[in-house]
Amino acid sequence: MSSSDGAAASAAADGAAPARPGLGARLATLAERFRTPPATRLSLVILLTVFALVRASPDSKAHLALVPGHTVPRFWNVVTASWVEPGFFGVAVAAAALVVLGRVVEPGMGAKETARFLIFVSAFVGSCAFVLSLIRFHFFGKDDKALFEQDCGFQ
Protein backbone atom coordinates (compact mmCIF):
# COMPACT_ATOMS: atom_id res chain seq x y z
CA MET A 1 0.00 0.00 0.00
CA SER A 2 1.46 3.38 -0.95
CA SER A 3 1.39 6.38 1.33
CA SER A 4 -1.40 8.05 -0.65
CA ASP A 5 -3.52 4.88 -0.43
CA GLY A 6 -2.89 4.76 3.28
CA ALA A 7 -3.87 8.40 3.67
CA ALA A 8 -7.08 7.84 1.72
CA ALA A 9 -7.87 4.73 3.75
CA SER A 10 -7.28 6.51 7.05
CA ALA A 11 -9.34 9.52 5.88
CA ALA A 12 -12.16 7.17 4.93
CA ALA A 13 -11.93 5.46 8.30
CA ASP A 14 -12.12 8.84 10.06
CA GLY A 15 -15.28 9.71 8.12
CA ALA A 16 -13.62 12.47 6.10
CA ALA A 17 -13.83 12.60 2.32
CA PRO A 18 -10.93 10.97 0.50
CA ALA A 19 -8.37 13.29 -1.11
CA ARG A 20 -9.01 14.29 -4.71
CA PRO A 21 -6.58 13.02 -7.32
CA GLY A 22 -4.01 15.48 -8.61
CA LEU A 23 -4.35 17.55 -11.76
CA GLY A 24 -2.23 15.12 -13.77
CA ALA A 25 -4.46 12.19 -12.88
CA ARG A 26 -7.61 14.17 -13.70
CA LEU A 27 -6.20 15.25 -17.09
CA ALA A 28 -5.21 11.67 -17.87
CA THR A 29 -8.75 10.52 -17.05
CA LEU A 30 -10.20 13.26 -19.25
CA ALA A 31 -7.87 12.34 -22.13
CA GLU A 32 -8.83 8.68 -21.77
CA ARG A 33 -12.51 9.58 -21.90
CA PHE A 34 -12.07 11.45 -25.21
CA ARG A 35 -9.56 9.09 -26.79
CA THR A 36 -10.48 8.26 -30.36
CA PRO A 37 -9.15 5.54 -32.65
CA PRO A 38 -6.61 6.54 -35.34
CA ALA A 39 -8.85 6.59 -38.45
CA THR A 40 -11.48 8.55 -36.57
CA ARG A 41 -8.86 11.02 -35.41
CA LEU A 42 -7.55 11.42 -38.97
CA SER A 43 -11.09 11.93 -40.28
CA LEU A 44 -11.73 14.54 -37.63
CA VAL A 45 -8.51 16.36 -38.56
CA ILE A 46 -9.52 16.30 -42.25
CA LEU A 47 -13.01 17.60 -41.45
CA LEU A 48 -11.70 20.45 -39.29
CA THR A 49 -8.89 21.31 -41.72
CA VAL A 50 -11.27 21.53 -44.68
CA PHE A 51 -13.65 23.63 -42.57
CA ALA A 52 -10.81 26.02 -41.63
CA LEU A 53 -9.66 26.16 -45.27
CA VAL A 54 -13.15 27.03 -46.51
CA ARG A 55 -13.57 29.67 -43.77
CA ALA A 56 -10.16 31.22 -44.54
CA SER A 57 -10.63 31.13 -48.31
CA PRO A 58 -14.27 30.93 -49.44
CA ASP A 59 -13.12 30.45 -53.05
CA SER A 60 -11.78 27.02 -52.10
CA LYS A 61 -15.36 25.84 -51.53
CA ALA A 62 -15.95 26.08 -55.29
CA HIS A 63 -13.07 23.64 -55.85
CA LEU A 64 -13.99 21.18 -53.08
CA ALA A 65 -17.81 21.15 -53.06
CA LEU A 66 -19.74 19.16 -55.63
CA VAL A 67 -20.74 21.35 -58.57
CA PRO A 68 -22.12 18.95 -61.20
CA GLY A 69 -21.39 21.38 -64.05
CA HIS A 70 -17.69 21.44 -63.07
CA THR A 71 -17.23 17.87 -61.88
CA VAL A 72 -15.88 16.50 -65.14
CA PRO A 73 -12.59 18.44 -64.91
CA ARG A 74 -12.67 18.35 -61.06
CA PHE A 75 -13.41 14.69 -60.44
CA TRP A 76 -12.18 14.86 -56.82
CA ASN A 77 -15.34 16.82 -55.95
CA VAL A 78 -17.21 13.54 -55.75
CA VAL A 79 -15.18 12.56 -52.67
CA THR A 80 -14.31 15.93 -51.15
CA ALA A 81 -17.89 17.29 -51.13
CA SER A 82 -18.71 15.13 -48.12
CA TRP A 83 -15.95 16.75 -46.07
CA VAL A 84 -16.88 20.38 -46.79
CA GLU A 85 -19.02 21.86 -44.02
CA PRO A 86 -19.92 25.52 -44.55
CA GLY A 87 -21.28 26.37 -41.07
CA PHE A 88 -20.14 26.15 -37.45
CA PHE A 89 -23.21 24.21 -36.33
CA GLY A 90 -22.81 21.68 -39.14
CA VAL A 91 -19.15 21.04 -38.39
CA ALA A 92 -19.86 20.72 -34.66
CA VAL A 93 -22.59 18.13 -35.26
CA ALA A 94 -20.45 16.29 -37.82
CA ALA A 95 -17.44 16.21 -35.49
CA ALA A 96 -19.52 14.95 -32.56
CA ALA A 97 -21.14 12.26 -34.70
CA LEU A 98 -17.77 11.25 -36.12
CA VAL A 99 -16.21 10.88 -32.66
CA VAL A 100 -19.13 8.93 -31.21
CA LEU A 101 -19.58 6.60 -34.17
CA GLY A 102 -15.83 6.20 -34.66
CA ARG A 103 -15.38 5.08 -31.08
CA VAL A 104 -18.12 2.49 -31.56
CA VAL A 105 -17.38 1.26 -35.09
CA GLU A 106 -13.61 1.48 -35.54
CA PRO A 107 -12.54 -0.96 -32.80
CA GLY A 108 -14.52 -3.71 -34.53
CA MET A 109 -13.51 -2.87 -38.09
CA GLY A 110 -9.95 -1.66 -37.64
CA ALA A 111 -8.38 1.59 -38.79
CA LYS A 112 -7.70 0.63 -42.44
CA GLU A 113 -11.15 -0.79 -43.01
CA THR A 114 -12.81 2.23 -41.37
CA ALA A 115 -10.79 4.61 -43.58
CA ARG A 116 -11.75 2.60 -46.69
CA PHE A 117 -15.37 2.65 -45.61
CA LEU A 118 -15.39 6.43 -45.12
CA ILE A 119 -13.77 7.02 -48.53
CA PHE A 120 -16.19 4.60 -50.21
CA VAL A 121 -19.22 6.21 -48.58
CA SER A 122 -18.01 9.71 -49.51
CA ALA A 123 -17.46 8.66 -53.13
CA PHE A 124 -20.78 6.81 -53.32
CA VAL A 125 -22.79 9.70 -51.86
CA GLY A 126 -20.99 12.18 -54.13
CA SER A 127 -21.64 10.01 -57.19
CA CYS A 128 -25.31 9.69 -56.31
CA ALA A 129 -25.63 13.45 -55.81
CA PHE A 130 -23.91 14.03 -59.17
CA VAL A 131 -26.23 11.61 -61.00
CA LEU A 132 -29.34 13.00 -59.30
CA SER A 133 -28.33 16.53 -60.28
CA LEU A 134 -27.95 15.43 -63.90
CA ILE A 135 -31.35 13.70 -63.78
CA ARG A 136 -32.88 16.80 -62.24
CA PHE A 137 -31.36 18.93 -65.00
CA HIS A 138 -32.49 16.65 -67.81
CA PHE A 139 -36.03 15.84 -66.69
CA PHE A 140 -37.09 19.01 -64.86
CA GLY A 141 -36.79 21.83 -67.35
CA LYS A 142 -33.09 22.00 -68.22
CA ASP A 143 -32.53 24.61 -65.50
CA ASP A 144 -28.85 25.50 -65.19
CA LYS A 145 -29.30 25.95 -61.44
CA ALA A 146 -29.30 22.16 -61.09
CA LEU A 147 -25.84 21.97 -62.66
CA PHE A 148 -24.15 24.87 -60.93
CA GLU A 149 -25.32 24.86 -57.32
CA GLN A 150 -22.85 23.62 -54.72
CA ASP A 151 -23.68 20.45 -52.85
CA CYS A 152 -21.63 19.77 -49.75
CA GLY A 153 -21.91 18.51 -46.21
CA PHE A 154 -20.81 15.68 -43.96
CA GLN A 155 -23.58 13.12 -44.23
C-alpha positions as CSV (number, residue, x, y, z in Angstrom):
1,M,0.0,0.0,0.0
2,S,1.5,3.4,-1.0
3,S,1.4,6.4,1.3
4,S,-1.4,8.0,-0.7
5,D,-3.5,4.9,-0.4
6,G,-2.9,4.8,3.3
7,A,-3.9,8.4,3.7
8,A,-7.1,7.8,1.7
9,A,-7.9,4.7,3.8
10,S,-7.3,6.5,7.1
11,A,-9.3,9.5,5.9
12,A,-12.2,7.2,4.9
13,A,-11.9,5.5,8.3
14,D,-12.1,8.8,10.1
15,G,-15.3,9.7,8.1
16,A,-13.6,12.5,6.1
17,A,-13.8,12.6,2.3
18,P,-10.9,11.0,0.5
19,A,-8.4,13.3,-1.1
20,R,-9.0,14.3,-4.7
21,P,-6.6,13.0,-7.3
22,G,-4.0,15.5,-8.6
23,L,-4.3,17.6,-11.8
24,G,-2.2,15.1,-13.8
25,A,-4.5,12.2,-12.9
26,R,-7.6,14.2,-13.7
27,L,-6.2,15.2,-17.1
28,A,-5.2,11.7,-17.9
29,T,-8.7,10.5,-17.0
30,L,-10.2,13.3,-19.3
31,A,-7.9,12.3,-22.1
32,E,-8.8,8.7,-21.8
33,R,-12.5,9.6,-21.9
34,F,-12.1,11.5,-25.2
35,R,-9.6,9.1,-26.8
36,T,-10.5,8.3,-30.4
37,P,-9.2,5.5,-32.6
38,P,-6.6,6.5,-35.3
39,A,-8.8,6.6,-38.5
40,T,-11.5,8.6,-36.6
41,R,-8.9,11.0,-35.4
42,L,-7.5,11.4,-39.0
43,S,-11.1,11.9,-40.3
44,L,-11.7,14.5,-37.6
45,V,-8.5,16.4,-38.6
46,I,-9.5,16.3,-42.2
47,L,-13.0,17.6,-41.4
48,L,-11.7,20.5,-39.3
49,T,-8.9,21.3,-41.7
50,V,-11.3,21.5,-44.7
51,F,-13.6,23.6,-42.6
52,A,-10.8,26.0,-41.6
53,L,-9.7,26.2,-45.3
54,V,-13.1,27.0,-46.5
55,R,-13.6,29.7,-43.8
56,A,-10.2,31.2,-44.5
57,S,-10.6,31.1,-48.3
58,P,-14.3,30.9,-49.4
59,D,-13.1,30.4,-53.0
60,S,-11.8,27.0,-52.1
61,K,-15.4,25.8,-51.5
62,A,-16.0,26.1,-55.3
63,H,-13.1,23.6,-55.8
64,L,-14.0,21.2,-53.1
65,A,-17.8,21.1,-53.1
66,L,-19.7,19.2,-55.6
67,V,-20.7,21.4,-58.6
68,P,-22.1,18.9,-61.2
69,G,-21.4,21.4,-64.1
70,H,-17.7,21.4,-63.1
71,T,-17.2,17.9,-61.9
72,V,-15.9,16.5,-65.1
73,P,-12.6,18.4,-64.9
74,R,-12.7,18.3,-61.1
75,F,-13.4,14.7,-60.4
76,W,-12.2,14.9,-56.8
77,N,-15.3,16.8,-55.9
78,V,-17.2,13.5,-55.8
79,V,-15.2,12.6,-52.7
80,T,-14.3,15.9,-51.1
81,A,-17.9,17.3,-51.1
82,S,-18.7,15.1,-48.1
83,W,-15.9,16.7,-46.1
84,V,-16.9,20.4,-46.8
85,E,-19.0,21.9,-44.0
86,P,-19.9,25.5,-44.5
87,G,-21.3,26.4,-41.1
88,F,-20.1,26.1,-37.5
89,F,-23.2,24.2,-36.3
90,G,-22.8,21.7,-39.1
91,V,-19.2,21.0,-38.4
92,A,-19.9,20.7,-34.7
93,V,-22.6,18.1,-35.3
94,A,-20.4,16.3,-37.8
95,A,-17.4,16.2,-35.5
96,A,-19.5,15.0,-32.6
97,A,-21.1,12.3,-34.7
98,L,-17.8,11.2,-36.1
99,V,-16.2,10.9,-32.7
100,V,-19.1,8.9,-31.2
101,L,-19.6,6.6,-34.2
102,G,-15.8,6.2,-34.7
103,R,-15.4,5.1,-31.1
104,V,-18.1,2.5,-31.6
105,V,-17.4,1.3,-35.1
106,E,-13.6,1.5,-35.5
107,P,-12.5,-1.0,-32.8
108,G,-14.5,-3.7,-34.5
109,M,-13.5,-2.9,-38.1
110,G,-9.9,-1.7,-37.6
111,A,-8.4,1.6,-38.8
112,K,-7.7,0.6,-42.4
113,E,-11.2,-0.8,-43.0
114,T,-12.8,2.2,-41.4
115,A,-10.8,4.6,-43.6
116,R,-11.7,2.6,-46.7
117,F,-15.4,2.6,-45.6
118,L,-15.4,6.4,-45.1
119,I,-13.8,7.0,-48.5
120,F,-16.2,4.6,-50.2
121,V,-19.2,6.2,-48.6
122,S,-18.0,9.7,-49.5
123,A,-17.5,8.7,-53.1
124,F,-20.8,6.8,-53.3
125,V,-22.8,9.7,-51.9
126,G,-21.0,12.2,-54.1
127,S,-21.6,10.0,-57.2
128,C,-25.3,9.7,-56.3
129,A,-25.6,13.5,-55.8
130,F,-23.9,14.0,-59.2
131,V,-26.2,11.6,-61.0
132,L,-29.3,13.0,-59.3
133,S,-28.3,16.5,-60.3
134,L,-28.0,15.4,-63.9
135,I,-31.3,13.7,-63.8
136,R,-32.9,16.8,-62.2
137,F,-31.4,18.9,-65.0
138,H,-32.5,16.6,-67.8
139,F,-36.0,15.8,-66.7
140,F,-37.1,19.0,-64.9
141,G,-36.8,21.8,-67.3
142,K,-33.1,22.0,-68.2
143,D,-32.5,24.6,-65.5
144,D,-28.8,25.5,-65.2
145,K,-29.3,25.9,-61.4
146,A,-29.3,22.2,-61.1
147,L,-25.8,22.0,-62.7
148,F,-24.1,24.9,-60.9
149,E,-25.3,24.9,-57.3
150,Q,-22.9,23.6,-54.7
151,D,-23.7,20.4,-52.8
152,C,-21.6,19.8,-49.8
153,G,-21.9,18.5,-46.2
154,F,-20.8,15.7,-44.0
155,Q,-23.6,13.1,-44.2
